[in-house]
Amino acid sequence: QVQLVESGGGLVQAGGSLRLSCAASGRTFGSVAMGWFRQAPGKEREFVAAIRWNGGSTYYTDSVKGRFFISRDNAKNTMYLQMNSLKSEDTAVYYCAAGPPGSTLYSIKMGSLDSWGQGTLVTVSS
């Protein structure tokens, strides 16, 4: 399993940007697909973005396409979520997650996950 710790959340005005980081420990980080999820107050956790083990492919939920960008640096055991043009509806606790060996972008989206971080709060003020 991979152990995950998010950072980078905070308060930002609408239209602003933030970059979230997800630091991982564990030997399998560089070999598994990973993703970002979020949970807004009073709502269920939802998928945001996923990235293949080598960073070669990515997948986004429609509401963040063109604004959010997922990336990873396997040499640093870190995954990122660059969030631009933030909106008030992006306010949520953001979680990073790792899939099991062999996971795909689709399986990440569908919640087939081995590990979760503790979450980092992003608040967008309008």
N, C-alpha and C positions, 0 to 999 in steps of 0.2 A: 504493500500500500504506500501511497504518497501522503505526506503530511503537508498541509497547506495553510498559509497565513496571508491574508489580504492586508493591504494598506493603501493610502492615497485618497480615502474618502474625505468629505468635508462639506462646507457650505459654499455655494457658488451662485452667482446671479444667472438668470435665464440668458441664454446666448453664450455663456462662458464655456470653459473647458476644464476637464480634470483627467488625470491619468491614474488608473488603478493598477496596482501591482499585486501579483500573487507569487509569493516565494514558496518554493517547494523543497522538501527534503525527501530522500528516498531514492533508491537506485533506478526506479522505473520511470522517473519523470520524463526523460527524453524519448520514451517509447510508447507513450499513451496519448490518446486524444484528450483534450481538456475543454472546459467551457466556463462561461460566466452566466449566472442566473441572478435574478433580483426578486425581491418581495417588497411591494409597496404596502403601506399601512392598510389593514383590512382586506388585503387581497392575497390570493395564492401566489406561491413562488412561480416565476415564469422564466423560460429560457430567453437568453439574450444573444449569445454568440458561442461558436465552437471553433476549434482549430485542430487540425490534424497533428499527429505526433511530430512531424518534421516541419510544420508551419506551411506546408505546401498548399493546403486548402483551408478555406474558412467558410462559415455559414452564419447568417444573421437572421434574427427575427425582423419582420418587415418594418416595425416601428423605429428601428435604429439604423437601418441601411442608409449608407451615405453619411452618417453622423458618427457612428462608433466604429472603431477598428481594433480587432483583436490581433495580438502578435505574441511571439514567444522567443526566448533566448535560451536554448537548451544548455549552452555553456554556463549560463548563470542560474540555471534551474528556476527561471522566472517567466511568468506569463503576464501580459499587460492588456489593459483595455483603455484605449484612448477615446475619450468621450468629448465630442465637440457639439456646438450648437445645442447645448442642454436646454431642456424644457422642464416645466414644473412637473409634468407627468413622469419624468425620469427619476423623481425622488423615490428612493427605496434603499433597502439594505442589499448590497451587492455581494454575491458569494462566488468564489471560484470552486471548481470541482474537477476531478479527474476520473476518467473512465477506466475500466479494467483493460488488460492487454487485449488488443484486437478490436477495441471499440472504434466506431465510425462517427462521423459528424452527426449522422442521423440518430445513432444510439445515444449520443450525448444529449441531443435535443430531447429525446424521449425519456431521459432521466435514468439511463443505465449507467450508474456512477458508483465508484468505489470510495471516494474520499471527498470531503467538503471542508472548506475553510469556515472560520467563525463569522465572517461577514464584515463589511465596512459600510458605514452609512453615508449616503450621498443625498444632500438636501439642495434642491434647486429653488431659489426664491424668485418669484415673478415680480 
